[in-house]
Amino acid sequence: MNSRGRKKQKDRQTTVKMLALVSQFGISMLVPTFLCFFLGMYLDRFFGTSFLIVIFFFIGALAGFRNVYILAKRSMETPKDHENEK
């Protein structure tokens, strides 16, 4: 394989890794938001209230932002950062 082929291969691998990371960001944000939203909706029906859905939605959104922050922080670390932790 020539150097051009290796570069193309490496570019594809980088592209796939970035797409996976973006997908992981979306999943990390949406799952807690929707889970808390539906939990708030269920509790509102159970207790006969109408404000828990909003509270739980914001709790889920905050948890999602926290997940994305941690994921972004980990993705920016280099292997040398892991060696320093030990």
N, CA, C and O atoms as CSV, one atom per row, in Angstrom:
chain,resi,resn,atom,element,x,y,z
A,1,MET,N,N,0.850,-1.172,0.000
A,1,MET,CA,C,0.000,0.000,0.000
A,1,MET,C,C,0.897,1.237,0.000
A,1,MET,O,O,1.832,1.336,0.795
A,2,ASN,N,N,0.613,2.149,-0.871
A,2,ASN,CA,C,1.429,3.358,-0.951
A,2,ASN,C,C,1.015,4.369,0.121
A,2,ASN,O,O,0.030,4.166,0.831
A,3,SER,N,N,1.767,5.444,0.225
A,3,SER,CA,C,1.518,6.430,1.279
A,3,SER,C,C,0.179,7.140,1.090
A,3,SER,O,O,-0.457,7.554,2.059
A,4,ARG,N,N,-0.242,7.278,-0.174
A,4,ARG,CA,C,-1.536,7.908,-0.429
A,4,ARG,C,C,-2.684,7.035,0.094
A,4,ARG,O,O,-3.652,7.538,0.665
A,5,GLY,N,N,-2.559,5.739,-0.110
A,5,GLY,CA,C,-3.574,4.806,0.374
A,5,GLY,C,C,-3.640,4.777,1.898
A,5,GLY,O,O,-4.721,4.697,2.481
A,6,ARG,N,N,-2.481,4.844,2.532
A,6,ARG,CA,C,-2.445,4.873,3.999
A,6,ARG,C,C,-3.081,6.143,4.540
A,6,ARG,O,O,-3.780,6.121,5.553
A,7,LYS,N,N,-2.827,7.259,3.845
A,7,LYS,CA,C,-3.404,8.527,4.277
A,7,LYS,C,C,-4.921,8.488,4.147
A,7,LYS,O,O,-5.627,8.964,5.036
A,8,LYS,N,N,-5.433,7.928,3.052
A,8,LYS,CA,C,-6.874,7.798,2.874
A,8,LYS,C,C,-7.478,6.916,3.963
A,8,LYS,O,O,-8.531,7.226,4.521
A,9,GLN,N,N,-6.795,5.813,4.253
A,9,GLN,CA,C,-7.252,4.890,5.295
A,9,GLN,C,C,-7.316,5.611,6.644
A,9,GLN,O,O,-8.290,5.468,7.383
A,10,LYS,N,N,-6.284,6.378,6.957
A,10,LYS,CA,C,-6.237,7.105,8.222
A,10,LYS,C,C,-7.326,8.177,8.269
A,10,LYS,O,O,-7.947,8.387,9.311
A,11,ASP,N,N,-7.559,8.856,7.141
A,11,ASP,CA,C,-8.617,9.863,7.081
A,11,ASP,C,C,-9.985,9.231,7.313
A,11,ASP,O,O,-10.820,9.804,8.013
A,12,ARG,N,N,-10.220,8.070,6.741
A,12,ARG,CA,C,-11.497,7.371,6.952
A,12,ARG,C,C,-11.670,6.982,8.408
A,12,ARG,O,O,-12.749,7.140,8.978
A,13,GLN,N,N,-10.595,6.471,9.012
A,13,GLN,CA,C,-10.671,6.081,10.421
A,13,GLN,C,C,-10.975,7.296,11.301
A,13,GLN,O,O,-11.770,7.204,12.236
A,14,THR,N,N,-10.352,8.412,11.007
A,14,THR,CA,C,-10.597,9.633,11.769
A,14,THR,C,C,-12.031,10.092,11.595
A,14,THR,O,O,-12.674,10.506,12.560
A,15,THR,N,N,-12.536,10.021,10.377
A,15,THR,CA,C,-13.915,10.421,10.107
A,15,THR,C,C,-14.896,9.533,10.857
A,15,THR,O,O,-15.855,10.030,11.448
A,16,VAL,N,N,-14.669,8.239,10.841
A,16,VAL,CA,C,-15.556,7.306,11.539
A,16,VAL,C,C,-15.512,7.558,13.046
A,16,VAL,O,O,-16.547,7.520,13.712
A,17,LYS,N,N,-14.326,7.815,13.581
A,17,LYS,CA,C,-14.201,8.101,15.016
A,17,LYS,C,C,-14.956,9.375,15.384
A,17,LYS,O,O,-15.622,9.419,16.419
A,18,MET,N,N,-14.863,10.400,14.561
A,18,MET,CA,C,-15.553,11.654,14.848
A,18,MET,C,C,-17.070,11.485,14.747
A,18,MET,O,O,-17.808,12.043,15.559
A,19,LEU,N,N,-17.536,10.728,13.766
A,19,LEU,CA,C,-18.975,10.465,13.656
A,19,LEU,C,C,-19.486,9.681,14.869
A,19,LEU,O,O,-20.575,9.948,15.376
A,20,ALA,N,N,-18.699,8.726,15.321
A,20,ALA,CA,C,-19.074,7.961,16.514
A,20,ALA,C,C,-19.129,8.872,17.736
A,20,ALA,O,O,-20.029,8.746,18.566
A,21,LEU,N,N,-18.178,9.779,17.847
A,21,LEU,CA,C,-18.147,10.703,18.981
A,21,LEU,C,C,-19.361,11.627,18.963
A,21,LEU,O,O,-19.977,11.861,20.002
A,22,VAL,N,N,-19.707,12.153,17.792
A,22,VAL,CA,C,-20.874,13.028,17.680
A,22,VAL,C,C,-22.146,12.257,18.028
A,22,VAL,O,O,-23.026,12.791,18.704
A,23,SER,N,N,-22.250,11.017,17.577
A,23,SER,CA,C,-23.409,10.192,17.906
A,23,SER,C,C,-23.483,9.936,19.412
A,23,SER,O,O,-24.560,9.958,20.006
A,24,GLN,N,N,-22.341,9.699,20.003
A,24,GLN,CA,C,-22.294,9.461,21.440
A,24,GLN,C,C,-22.703,10.721,22.209
A,24,GLN,O,O,-23.362,10.622,23.244
A,25,PHE,N,N,-22.322,11.890,21.720
A,25,PHE,CA,C,-22.758,13.142,22.348
A,25,PHE,C,C,-24.286,13.231,22.332
A,25,PHE,O,O,-24.909,13.559,23.342
A,26,GLY,N,N,-24.873,12.936,21.184
A,26,GLY,CA,C,-26.328,13.008,21.064
A,26,GLY,C,C,-27.036,12.044,21.983
A,26,GLY,O,O,-28.007,12.405,22.649
A,27,ILE,N,N,-26.553,10.823,22.020
A,27,ILE,CA,C,-27.170,9.815,22.886
A,27,ILE,C,C,-27.003,10.201,24.358
A,27,ILE,O,O,-27.936,10.065,25.150
A,28,SER,N,N,-25.815,10.681,24.716
A,28,SER,CA,C,-25.550,11.072,26.102
A,28,SER,C,C,-26.423,12.240,26.541
A,28,SER,O,O,-26.709,12.385,27.730
A,29,MET,N,N,-26.844,13.064,25.607
A,29,MET,CA,C,-27.695,14.202,25.933
A,29,MET,C,C,-29.172,13.818,25.939
A,29,MET,O,O,-29.920,14.239,26.822
A,30,LEU,N,N,-29.590,13.030,24.968
A,30,LEU,CA,C,-31.015,12.749,24.808
A,30,LEU,C,C,-31.571,11.721,25.786
A,30,LEU,O,O,-32.703,11.862,26.247
A,31,VAL,N,N,-30.804,10.706,26.105
A,31,VAL,CA,C,-31.325,9.639,26.961
A,31,VAL,C,C,-31.737,10.157,28.339
A,31,VAL,O,O,-32.877,9.924,28.742
A,32,PRO,N,N,-30.866,10.851,29.083
A,32,PRO,CA,C,-31.324,11.331,30.390
A,32,PRO,C,C,-32.449,12.363,30.297
A,32,PRO,O,O,-33.320,12.417,31.166
A,33,THR,N,N,-32.426,13.185,29.237
A,33,THR,CA,C,-33.479,14.184,29.078
A,33,THR,C,C,-34.829,13.513,28.884
A,33,THR,O,O,-35.798,13.871,29.555
A,34,PHE,N,N,-34.909,12.547,27.981
A,34,PHE,CA,C,-36.177,11.862,27.737
A,34,PHE,C,C,-36.609,11.001,28.917
A,34,PHE,O,O,-37.795,10.954,29.241
A,35,LEU,N,N,-35.678,10.327,29.556
A,35,LEU,CA,C,-36.039,9.513,30.716
A,35,LEU,C,C,-36.630,10.373,31.827
A,35,LEU,O,O,-37.655,10.019,32.408
A,36,CYS,N,N,-36.000,11.481,32.117
A,36,CYS,CA,C,-36.519,12.366,33.157
A,36,CYS,C,C,-37.839,13.011,32.724
A,36,CYS,O,O,-38.732,13.204,33.549
A,37,PHE,N,N,-37.964,13.342,31.451
A,37,PHE,CA,C,-39.216,13.906,30.939
A,37,PHE,C,C,-40.369,12.930,31.146
A,37,PHE,O,O,-41.426,13.308,31.650
A,38,PHE,N,N,-40.161,11.684,30.758
A,38,PHE,CA,C,-41.238,10.699,30.901
A,38,PHE,C,C,-41.495,10.340,32.359
A,38,PHE,O,O,-42.632,10.046,32.728
A,39,LEU,N,N,-40.463,10.357,33.190
A,39,LEU,CA,C,-40.660,10.139,34.617
A,39,LEU,C,C,-41.493,11.275,35.210
A,39,LEU,O,O,-42.399,11.033,36.007
A,40,GLY,N,N,-41.187,12.510,34.822
A,40,GLY,CA,C,-41.976,13.653,35.284
A,40,GLY,C,C,-43.415,13.577,34.803
A,40,GLY,O,O,-44.337,13.912,35.547
A,41,MET,N,N,-43.615,13.138,33.561
A,41,MET,CA,C,-44.965,12.992,33.027
A,41,MET,C,C,-45.742,11.923,33.809
A,41,MET,O,O,-46.913,12.112,34.139
A,42,TYR,N,N,-45.080,10.812,34.098
A,42,TYR,CA,C,-45.715,9.740,34.865
A,42,TYR,C,C,-46.080,10.232,36.274
A,42,TYR,O,O,-47.192,9.997,36.747
A,43,LEU,N,N,-45.149,10.906,36.932
A,43,LEU,CA,C,-45.415,11.394,38.288
A,43,LEU,C,C,-46.503,12.459,38.299
A,43,LEU,O,O,-47.298,12.523,39.238
A,44,ASP,N,N,-46.547,13.292,37.270
A,44,ASP,CA,C,-47.629,14.277,37.177
A,44,ASP,C,C,-48.983,13.582,37.076
A,44,ASP,O,O,-49.937,13.999,37.732
A,45,ARG,N,N,-49.079,12.560,36.288
A,45,ARG,CA,C,-50.340,11.814,36.180
A,45,ARG,C,C,-50.669,11.113,37.485
A,45,ARG,O,O,-51.826,11.086,37.905
A,46,PHE,N,N,-49.665,10.549,38.125
A,46,PHE,CA,C,-49.879,9.800,39.362
A,46,PHE,C,C,-50.349,10.719,40.489
A,46,PHE,O,O,-51.276,10.374,41.222
A,47,PHE,N,N,-49.716,11.886,40.630
A,47,PHE,CA,C,-50.062,12.805,41.708
A,47,PHE,C,C,-51.101,13.854,41.309
A,47,PHE,O,O,-51.597,14.586,42.165
A,48,GLY,N,N,-51.432,13.932,40.025
A,48,GLY,CA,C,-52.415,14.907,39.565
A,48,GLY,C,C,-51.870,16.332,39.540
A,48,GLY,O,O,-52.620,17.293,39.712
A,49,THR,N,N,-50.589,16.462,39.328
A,49,THR,CA,C,-49.967,17.792,39.263
A,49,THR,C,C,-49.627,18.117,37.816
A,49,THR,O,O,-49.874,17.319,36.912
A,50,SER,N,N,-49.059,19.300,37.608
A,50,SER,CA,C,-48.679,19.669,36.238
A,50,SER,C,C,-47.334,20.387,36.178
A,50,SER,O,O,-47.018,21.009,35.163
A,51,PHE,N,N,-46.548,20.316,37.229
A,51,PHE,CA,C,-45.270,21.027,37.225
A,51,PHE,C,C,-44.065,20.096,37.290
A,51,PHE,O,O,-42.949,20.518,36.988
A,52,LEU,N,N,-44.263,18.859,37.670
A,52,LEU,CA,C,-43.132,17.946,37.807
A,52,LEU,C,C,-42.459,17.646,36.470
A,52,LEU,O,O,-41.252,17.408,36.419
A,53,ILE,N,N,-43.231,17.656,35.400
A,53,ILE,CA,C,-42.669,17.371,34.082
A,53,ILE,C,C,-41.610,18.413,33.716
A,53,ILE,O,O,-40.586,18.069,33.125
A,54,VAL,N,N,-41.844,19.665,34.056
A,54,VAL,CA,C,-40.892,20.735,33.749
A,54,VAL,C,C,-39.639,20.577,34.605
A,54,VAL,O,O,-38.521,20.693,34.102
A,55,ILE,N,N,-39.823,20.316,35.883
A,55,ILE,CA,C,-38.690,20.155,36.794
A,55,ILE,C,C,-37.813,18.980,36.357
A,55,ILE,O,O,-36.591,19.103,36.271
A,56,PHE,N,N,-38.452,17.844,36.084
A,56,PHE,CA,C,-37.688,16.665,35.693
A,56,PHE,C,C,-37.039,16.828,34.321
A,56,PHE,O,O,-35.962,16.285,34.071
A,57,PHE,N,N,-37.697,17.582,33.428
A,57,PHE,CA,C,-37.087,17.843,32.122
A,57,PHE,C,C,-35.766,18.601,32.306
A,57,PHE,O,O,-34.757,18.248,31.696
A,58,PHE,N,N,-35.775,19.630,33.136
A,58,PHE,CA,C,-34.549,20.403,33.347
A,58,PHE,C,C,-33.485,19.599,34.094
A,58,PHE,O,O,-32.292,19.765,33.840
A,59,ILE,N,N,-33.904,18.742,35.001
A,59,ILE,CA,C,-32.940,17.857,35.674
A,59,ILE,C,C,-32.286,16.933,34.651
A,59,ILE,O,O,-31.072,16.732,34.682
A,60,GLY,N,N,-33.087,16.371,33.745
A,60,GLY,CA,C,-32.554,15.504,32.697
A,60,GLY,C,C,-31.632,16.247,31.747
A,60,GLY,O,O,-30.603,15.717,31.331
A,61,ALA,N,N,-32.003,17.485,31.403
A,61,ALA,CA,C,-31.149,18.285,30.515
A,61,ALA,C,C,-29.817,18.598,31.188
A,61,ALA,O,O,-28.768,18.531,30.547
A,62,LEU,N,N,-29.851,18.937,32.467
A,62,LEU,CA,C,-28.605,19.197,33.191
A,62,LEU,C,C,-27.733,17.945,33.267
A,62,LEU,O,O,-26.513,18.021,33.117
A,63,ALA,N,N,-28.363,16.797,33.502
A,63,ALA,CA,C,-27.602,15.541,33.526
A,63,ALA,C,C,-27.002,15.255,32.155
A,63,ALA,O,O,-25.872,14.777,32.058
A,64,GLY,N,N,-27.753,15.545,31.098
A,64,GLY,CA,C,-27.246,15.353,29.747
A,64,GLY,C,C,-26.062,16.256,29.447
A,64,GLY,O,O,-25.076,15.814,28.856
A,65,PHE,N,N,-26.151,17.524,29.852
A,65,PHE,CA,C,-25.025,18.443,29.652
A,65,PHE,C,C,-23.799,17.975,30.422
A,65,PHE,O,O,-22.672,18.082,29.937
A,66,ARG,N,N,-24.022,17.460,31.617
A,66,ARG,CA,C,-22.908,16.947,32.409
A,66,ARG,C,C,-22.256,15.762,31.692
A,66,ARG,O,O,-21.030,15.670,31.626
A,67,ASN,N,N,-23.077,14.860,31.159
A,67,ASN,CA,C,-22.553,13.706,30.430
A,67,ASN,C,C,-21.728,14.142,29.221
A,67,ASN,O,O,-20.649,13.604,28.972
A,68,VAL,N,N,-22.233,15.107,28.480
A,68,VAL,CA,C,-21.525,15.589,27.291
A,68,VAL,C,C,-20.216,16.257,27.695
A,68,VAL,O,O,-19.197,16.082,27.027
A,69,TYR,N,N,-20.239,17.021,28.783
A,69,TYR,CA,C,-19.017,17.675,29.256
A,69,TYR,C,C,-17.950,16.639,29.617
A,69,TYR,O,O,-16.791,16.771,29.224
A,70,ILE,N,N,-18.342,15.620,30.360
A,70,ILE,CA,C,-17.395,14.576,30.758
A,70,ILE,C,C,-16.877,13.831,29.532
A,70,ILE,O,O,-15.684,13.542,29.444
A,71,LEU,N,N,-17.750,13.523,28.599
A,71,LEU,CA,C,-17.347,12.831,27.380
A,71,LEU,C,C,-16.379,13.684,26.560
A,71,LEU,O,O,-15.382,13.173,26.049
A,72,ALA,N,N,-16.663,14.969,26.433
A,72,ALA,CA,C,-15.778,15.863,25.683
A,72,ALA,C,C,-14.425,15.990,26.377
A,72,ALA,O,O,-13.382,16.007,25.724
A,73,LYS,N,N,-14.454,16.078,27.688
A,73,LYS,CA,C,-13.211,16.186,28.448
A,73,LYS,C,C,-12.355,14.939,28.259
A,73,LYS,O,O,-11.141,15.037,28.078
A,74,ARG,N,N,-12.981,13.775,28.301
A,74,ARG,CA,C,-12.236,12.522,28.105
A,74,ARG,C,C,-11.723,12.385,26.682
A,74,ARG,O,O,-10.635,11.853,26.466
A,75,SER,N,N,-12.486,12.855,25.715
A,75,SER,CA,C,-12.058,12.709,24.317
A,75,SER,C,C,-10.904,13.645,23.984
A,75,SER,O,O,-10.167,13.395,23.031
A,76,MET,N,N,-10.734,14.715,24.751
A,76,MET,CA,C,-9.649,15.656,24.513
A,76,MET,C,C,-8.355,15.245,25.199
A,76,MET,O,O,-7.298,15.804,24.907
A,77,GLU,N,N,-8.422,14.277,26.107
A,77,GLU,CA,C,-7.228,13.831,26.815
A,77,GLU,C,C,-6.313,13.064,25.869
A,77,GLU,O,O,-6.772,12.422,24.924
A,78,THR,N,N,-5.043,13.139,26.133
A,78,THR,CA,C,-4.062,12.381,25.373
A,78,THR,C,C,-3.619,11.188,26.210
A,78,THR,O,O,-3.839,11.175,27.421
A,79,PRO,N,N,-3.001,10.190,25.593
A,79,PRO,CA,C,-2.525,9.048,26.385
A,79,PRO,C,C,-1.556,9.455,27.495
A,79,PRO,O,O,-1.487,8.782,28.523
A,80,LYS,N,N,-0.803,10.549,27.306
A,80,LYS,CA,C,0.108,11.014,28.345
A,80,LYS,C,C,-0.651,11.465,29.594
A,80,LYS,O,O,-0.151,11.331,30.710
A,81,ASP,N,N,-1.869,12.005,29.401
A,81,ASP,CA,C,-2.679,12.422,30.540
A,81,ASP,C,C,-3.031,11.235,31.429
A,81,ASP,O,O,-3.098,11.369,32.651
A,82,HIS,N,N,-3.255,10.080,30.820
A,82,HIS,CA,C,-3.587,8.883,31.589
A,82,HIS,C,C,-2.389,8.377,32.368
A,82,HIS,O,O,-2.547,7.836,33.463
A,83,GLU,N,N,-1.199,8.543,31.826
A,83,GLU,CA,C,-0.004,8.098,32.521
A,83,GLU,C,C,0.246,8.940,33.766
A,83,GLU,O,O,0.739,8.426,34.770
A,84,ASN,N,N,-0.086,10.218,33.713
A,84,ASN,CA,C,0.133,11.114,34.845
A,84,ASN,C,C,-0.808,10.809,36.003
A,84,ASN,O,O,-0.485,11.113,37.151
A,85,GLU,N,N,-1.977,10.207,35.721
A,85,GLU,CA,C,-2.945,9.903,36.758
A,85,GLU,C,C,-2.495,8.742,37.626
A,85,GLU,O,O,-2.905,8.647,38.783
A,86,LYS,N,N,-1.664,7.858,37.096
A,86,LYS,CA,C,-1.264,6.645,37.829
A,86,LYS,C,C,-0.251,6.920,38.880
A,86,LYS,O,O,0.180,6.002,39.577
